[in-house]
Amino acid sequence: DLSGLAMLEEVNITGLENLVAINLEGAVRLEKANVNINPNLHSINLKNCSSLYKLVADRCGFFQIEGLETCTSLKSIDARSNNLGPTIDISHCANVIT
């Protein structure tokens, strides 16, 4: 649980077989999150990560990315090879470069 770490600016969590959830809620200074290659990672909470501009979350087992609508600075998202379905709603992320 990394929630409430207001000074956290970058997180790299890669290659953990037993990781099932990451809670980054309230990490208001978080700019980059790299959480790729975590095959059993089913959810990530990004609520109030308003400074997040880059999310790399490919090759995880995601069923949901919670709080994505609060990531108003998001410019780049890579969520390939997950269980999210065919689309991710990024309509609230006006800065995403497609």
Secondary structure as GFF3:
##gff-version 3
##sequence-region A 1 98
A	DSSP	beta_strand	10	12	.	.	.	ID=ss1
A	DSSP	beta_strand	21	23	.	.	.	ID=ss2
A	DSSP	beta_strand	32	34	.	.	.	ID=ss3
A	DSSP	beta_strand	43	45	.	.	.	ID=ss4
A	DSSP	beta_strand	54	56	.	.	.	ID=ss5
A	DSSP	beta_strand	64	66	.	.	.	ID=ss6
A	DSSP	three_ten_helix	68	70	.	.	.	ID=ss7
A	DSSP	beta_strand	76	78	.	.	.	ID=ss8
###
